[in-house]
Amino acid sequence: MCSKVPYISKAVMKATGSDSFNLLVNNGVDAGQVIFHTHIHIIPRRARDCLWASESLKRHPLKLDQEALHLVNNIRQQLSFDDGFEDNKDHGTTLIGS
């Protein structure tokens, strides 16, 4: 699926006259998923289109503090315990484990 993103996004940008795009995946009900198969949204963008209100907020650089490093280490630990991927034809490819 991801291998088609450059091809399709180029067509979307040409068709809409945009010069950029966002990729969006809603994974799970709490993330806004309403169609329960894996799919990618290609959202054409233009400068200052203010699609999301947060884009008008001043951005601050990320701080690599102890909390961030703790989170990184926890994610690395979870990845090291990963059993792999399960190819589920009915629900797309999902990561096993939690």
C-alpha positions as CSV (number, residue, x, y, z in Angstrom):
1,M,0.0,0.0,0.0
2,C,2.7,2.5,1.0
3,S,4.6,1.9,-2.2
4,K,1.7,3.5,-4.1
5,V,1.7,6.7,-2.1
6,P,4.3,8.6,-4.2
7,Y,2.4,7.7,-7.4
8,I,-1.1,8.6,-6.1
9,S,0.0,11.6,-4.1
10,K,1.6,13.1,-7.2
11,A,-1.6,12.8,-9.1
12,V,-3.6,14.2,-6.2
13,M,-1.3,17.3,-6.0
14,K,-1.5,17.9,-9.8
15,A,-5.3,17.5,-9.8
16,T,-5.8,19.9,-6.9
17,G,-3.0,22.4,-7.6
18,S,-1.4,21.8,-4.2
19,D,2.3,21.6,-3.6
20,S,2.2,19.4,-0.5
21,F,0.2,16.7,1.3
22,N,-0.3,15.0,4.6
23,L,-0.7,11.3,5.1
24,L,-3.2,10.3,7.7
25,V,-4.0,6.9,9.2
26,N,-6.7,6.7,11.9
27,N,-5.9,3.5,13.7
28,G,-8.6,2.6,16.3
29,V,-11.9,4.1,17.4
30,D,-10.3,6.6,19.7
31,A,-8.2,7.9,16.8
32,G,-11.3,8.5,14.7
33,Q,-11.3,5.3,12.6
34,V,-14.8,4.5,11.3
35,I,-13.9,2.2,8.4
36,F,-12.2,-0.8,9.9
37,H,-9.6,-1.8,7.3
38,T,-6.2,-0.4,6.8
39,H,-6.2,2.7,4.5
40,I,-4.3,5.9,4.0
41,H,-5.8,9.4,3.5
42,I,-3.8,11.6,1.2
43,I,-4.7,15.2,2.1
44,P,-3.6,17.9,-0.4
45,R,-2.2,21.0,1.2
46,R,-1.4,24.6,0.3
47,A,0.5,27.2,2.2
48,R,-1.5,28.8,5.0
49,D,-4.6,26.7,4.3
50,C,-5.1,26.3,8.1
51,L,-6.6,22.9,7.8
52,W,-6.0,22.2,11.4
53,A,-6.3,24.9,14.1
54,S,-3.0,23.8,15.7
55,E,-1.1,24.9,12.6
56,S,-1.6,28.5,13.7
57,L,0.1,27.9,17.0
58,K,3.8,28.7,17.5
59,R,5.8,25.5,17.4
60,H,8.4,24.9,20.0
61,P,11.4,22.6,19.5
62,L,11.2,19.3,21.2
63,K,13.2,18.9,24.4
64,L,15.1,15.7,25.0
65,D,14.5,15.7,28.7
66,Q,14.3,12.7,31.1
67,E,10.6,12.1,30.3
68,A,11.2,11.9,26.6
69,L,14.2,9.6,27.0
70,H,12.2,7.4,29.3
71,L,9.5,7.1,26.7
72,V,12.1,6.3,24.0
73,N,13.5,3.5,26.1
74,N,10.1,2.1,26.9
75,I,9.2,2.0,23.1
76,R,12.6,0.3,22.4
77,Q,11.8,-2.3,25.1
78,Q,8.4,-2.9,23.6
79,L,9.9,-3.4,20.2
80,S,12.5,-5.9,21.5
81,F,9.6,-8.0,22.9
82,D,7.6,-7.9,19.7
83,D,6.6,-11.3,18.4
84,G,6.5,-10.0,14.8
85,F,3.7,-9.2,12.4
86,E,0.6,-11.2,11.7
87,D,-0.9,-10.9,8.2
88,N,-4.6,-10.8,8.8
89,K,-6.5,-10.7,5.4
90,D,-9.7,-9.5,7.0
91,H,-8.2,-6.7,9.1
92,G,-4.9,-5.7,7.3
93,T,-1.5,-6.2,8.8
94,T,-1.4,-5.7,12.6
95,L,1.4,-5.7,15.1
96,I,1.0,-8.5,17.7
97,G,1.5,-7.8,21.4
98,S,0.7,-4.9,23.6
